[in-house]
Amino acid sequence: MTALDNIREDFFWFPSAVVWIGELVANLSPLIGLMGAIYLYYKKEEASRYAENRRERITLYRGFMAQVEKSTAVFQRDKTENWHLHEEIRKLWALQSEIALVGSDAAIEASAHVVTAINDLFLSEDGCVISRDGETRTTWGNVVFAGKDATQKLREDLDK
């Protein structure tokens, strides 16, 4: 008896096991393919939702920063006792509320500091305030500081 004959006798079940495994794979492959297709579909939908959410936040953040500029122009043009009723100020507050709905905690906090800085423009009597970093600044300097900080925080929120 040769070595090959000895191996064939010891592993007589091997060819039938290979056939059985082959049939199992052939029978399960459509199911595995279907499960893979479903998984890929949901991953694609998740990526699409993320991209759409990001586009909405970009539009919102751009609108907010543009409204900051319009609101400071109100201070320069129309500083009155009823500043809080001005349409541009109200839009700024509305945009900040929208950020509170869709933004990260950092974006919400940064946008709130910008709104506070603009409110301080109208409310401060001595023209100086203490910024959120503890520094004493002019009200204009505080708006600039808060605006730069908000721009950075909003950009970081978009990069997540």
PyMOL commands that set and color helices and strands:
alter all, ss='L'
color gray80, all
select helices_A, chain A and resi 3-10+14-77+83-85+87-102+105-123+139-159
alter helices_A, ss='H'
color red, helices_A
select strands_A, chain A and resi 128-130+136-138
alter strands_A, ss='S'
color yellow, strands_A
deselect
rebuild
show_as cartoon
